[in-house]
Amino acid sequence: VIHGNSYRSGIIRNLSETGALIDGVDNIPAKSLIIVDLGEGQLTFAQVVRSQGRKLGVQFDVPLIDDGTGTLGTRRRVSAY
């Protein structure tokens, strides 16, 4: 999760096309805008809709899509270069 000037690691749970529960990230208030790094160049904007302890409920700005293998991902990937 990228929020402000910091990058924080967490575990994504309950991933769906429209949002996720992220565990292990604290001190991000509800209604905050964040960037969720799904790995392999997949970044997506999200809004925190629920923040409780070290758990965040987030809603993605653009829904994720099925990549054809049953895995959800972003429509575009960002190059490492």
C-alpha positions in Angstrom: 0.0 0.0 0.0 1.3 3.4 -0.9 -0.1 6.3 1.2 1.5 9.7 1.2 5.3 9.3 1.1 5.3 5.8 2.5 5.1 2.2 1.2 3.6 -0.3 3.7 3.4 -4.0 3.3 0.2 -5.9 4.1 -1.6 -9.1 3.2 -4.5 -8.8 0.8 -7.5 -10.9 1.9 -11.0 -11.2 0.4 -9.9 -9.9 -3.0 -12.8 -9.1 -5.4 -13.2 -7.1 -8.6 -14.3 -4.0 -6.7 -12.2 -4.1 -3.5 -10.3 -6.0 -0.8 -9.6 -6.4 2.9 -5.9 -5.6 3.6 -4.5 -6.9 6.8 -1.4 -5.6 8.6 -1.5 -1.9 7.7 -2.3 0.7 10.3 -2.7 4.5 10.7 -4.5 5.1 7.5 -7.9 6.7 8.2 -11.1 5.9 6.3 -11.8 8.0 3.2 -8.0 8.2 2.4 -6.9 7.7 -1.1 -4.2 5.0 -1.5 -2.4 3.0 -4.2 -2.5 -0.7 -3.9 0.5 -2.6 -5.4 -0.7 -6.0 -6.5 2.8 -7.0 -7.7 4.2 -7.5 -11.2 3.6 -3.9 -12.1 0.0 -3.9 -11.2 -0.9 -0.7 -9.4 -4.5 0.5 -8.7 -6.0 3.5 -6.9 -8.4 2.7 -4.0 -10.3 4.5 -1.3 -10.3 3.3 2.3 -13.9 2.7 3.2 -13.2 1.0 6.5 -10.2 1.2 8.9 -10.2 -0.9 12.0 -6.9 -1.6 13.9 -4.5 -3.1 11.3 -7.3 -3.9 8.8 -8.4 -1.8 5.9 -11.4 -2.3 3.7 -10.7 -0.7 0.3 -12.8 0.0 -2.8 -10.8 0.1 -6.1 -11.2 3.1 -8.4 -11.4 0.9 -11.4 -12.6 -2.7 -11.1 -10.1 -5.6 -11.5 -10.5 -8.1 -14.4 -10.0 -11.8 -14.7 -6.8 -12.5 -16.5 -8.1 -15.7 -18.1 -6.5 -18.0 -15.5 -9.0 -17.2 -12.7 -6.7 -14.6 -11.2 -7.8 -10.9 -10.8 -5.5 -8.1 -12.0 -5.4 -4.6 -13.3 -6.2 -3.8 -17.0 -2.7 -2.4 -17.5 0.7 -3.0 -16.0 3.4 -0.5 -15.2 6.8 -1.2 -16.7 9.7 -1.5 -14.2 11.7 0.6 -16.6 
